[in-house]
Each structure stands twice: as C-alpha cells, then as structure tokens.
Amino acid sequence: MPNEFEELLKIQRNIAARLMQENQTDNKIKFYNLIRNLKPTLKEQILIIAEQEGFSEEETLNLLGDLERDKMVIQDGAYIKVL
C-alpha cells in the first residue's frame, strides 16, 4: 500500500506530465499561428521564420510532423502547404 509520500510523488509526476503536454500544445498553437497565413512555402523558409521566433530546428520539424499528422499541413516535396 503506497504511503503518503509515494502518493504525493505520483500526483507531482501527473501534474508535471500535464504541464509538459500543455506546453507542447501551446507551442503547436503558436507555431501554427506563425505559419497559417503563408502560401505554400519552402520548408527552409519556415525553418528560418520559426528560428526567428525562438523555435529550434528540431522543434520546428517535430511540430511540422505533428501538424501533418493532424492534417493541418501538407508536405509536398520541399514545400509546406497550410490547410
């Protein structure tokens, strides 16, 4: 049977996980708002724009992948089209 300390640790881990998920969602929204009014744009240009806004290249590529899975963008070769 878990003691109070173990229960508190479990609660803290759950809160930390939720905060991390909320942060990822906030970044996804911020990134989408950054690119949503762009016409089909070269991925390299999006990387530059995102970097100027504080996103790393890895984070930008991950966000593009997330948005593509969510059917919010299409990657067509070197171009990104926002739906």
Buried (B, 14 or more C-beta within 10 A) or exposed (E): EEEEEEEEEEEEEEEEEEEEEEEBEEBBEBBBEBBEEBEEBEBEBBBEBBEEEEBEEEBBBBBBEBBBEEEBBEEEEEBBEBE
